[in-house]
Amino acid sequence: MLRAVYRSDPLRLRHQMELTNWKLDPVVPVAAFATAKAATAVAMAFSHPDAKAAAALKPPAIRKPAKVQSANSQ
């Protein structure tokens, strides 16, 4: 049984749903996860996100502060 009350609902209505006859391990055909549009999509190469990111990171350059001239030294 599921119950939900939405915070933004000014009436604070309760929504309830009962789920029965759950099929936890059904056989699902592969075609259920494919479409004609997906079949014609361009394949993209993927790599582990940490592989290149860690090598590309460099610490920021440290700049020396500019010398400030005092009014008396001019």
Sequence and secondary structure as in RCSB ss.txt:
>XXXX:A:sequence
MLRAVYRSDPLRLRHQMELTNWKLDPVVPVAAFATAKAATAVAMAFSHPDAKAAAALKPPAIRKPAKVQSANSQ
>XXXX:A:secstr
 EEEE TT TT  EEEE   S  SS    GGGG  HHHHTS       HHHHHHHH              GGG 
